[in-house]
């Protein structure tokens, strides 16, 4: 009887540890995938910037500079 209760207790403890391990492992995967997405977005924005695109609005930087100059001219008049 005492051995039977001891085995039940071991199974109970083992199940809690295994459930915690599985949940923790899955959370680690989610965090690493989120970190990968952040790094990927930063690299993508750097590539866009190097190609001459604005990473916020995805338009050409030269077009933005020209439109700013046009706005300044219109405000002066």
PEHUGI-V633200 format. One record per residue. N is the residue number from 1. RES is the residue in one letter. SS is DSSP state (2 for helix, 1 for strand, 0 for the rest). NEAR is the number of other C-alpha atoms within 8 Angstrom. Layout:
n=N res=RES ss=SS near=NEAR
n=N res=RES ss=SS near=NEAR
This chain:
n=1 res=X ss=0 near=4
n=2 res=X ss=2 near=5
n=3 res=X ss=2 near=6
n=4 res=X ss=2 near=7
n=5 res=X ss=2 near=8
n=6 res=X ss=2 near=8
n=7 res=X ss=2 near=8
n=8 res=X ss=2 near=8
n=9 res=X ss=2 near=8
n=10 res=X ss=2 near=8
n=11 res=X ss=2 near=8
n=12 res=X ss=2 near=8
n=13 res=X ss=2 near=8
n=14 res=X ss=2 near=8
n=15 res=X ss=2 near=8
n=16 res=X ss=2 near=8
n=17 res=X ss=2 near=8
n=18 res=X ss=2 near=8
n=19 res=X ss=2 near=8
n=20 res=X ss=2 near=8
n=21 res=X ss=2 near=8
n=22 res=X ss=2 near=8
n=23 res=X ss=2 near=8
n=24 res=X ss=2 near=8
n=25 res=X ss=2 near=8
n=26 res=X ss=2 near=8
n=27 res=X ss=2 near=8
n=28 res=X ss=2 near=8
n=29 res=X ss=2 near=8
n=30 res=X ss=2 near=8
n=31 res=X ss=2 near=8
n=32 res=X ss=2 near=8
n=33 res=X ss=2 near=8
n=34 res=X ss=2 near=8
n=35 res=X ss=2 near=8
n=36 res=X ss=2 near=8
n=37 res=X ss=2 near=8
n=38 res=X ss=2 near=8
n=39 res=X ss=2 near=8
n=40 res=X ss=2 near=8
n=41 res=X ss=2 near=8
n=42 res=X ss=2 near=8
n=43 res=X ss=2 near=8
n=44 res=X ss=2 near=8
n=45 res=X ss=2 near=9
n=46 res=X ss=2 near=9
n=47 res=X ss=2 near=8
n=48 res=X ss=2 near=12
n=49 res=X ss=2 near=10
n=50 res=X ss=2 near=7
n=51 res=X ss=2 near=6
n=52 res=X ss=0 near=9
n=53 res=X ss=1 near=11
n=54 res=X ss=0 near=11
n=55 res=X ss=0 near=9
n=56 res=X ss=0 near=4
n=57 res=X ss=0 near=5
n=58 res=X ss=0 near=8
n=59 res=X ss=0 near=8
n=60 res=X ss=1 near=9
n=61 res=X ss=2 near=9
n=62 res=X ss=2 near=7
n=63 res=X ss=2 near=8
n=64 res=X ss=2 near=9
n=65 res=X ss=2 near=8
n=66 res=X ss=2 near=8
n=67 res=X ss=2 near=8
n=68 res=X ss=2 near=8
n=69 res=X ss=2 near=8
n=70 res=X ss=2 near=8
n=71 res=X ss=2 near=8
n=72 res=X ss=2 near=8
n=73 res=X ss=2 near=8
n=74 res=X ss=2 near=7
n=75 res=X ss=2 near=6
n=76 res=X ss=2 near=5
n=77 res=X ss=0 near=4
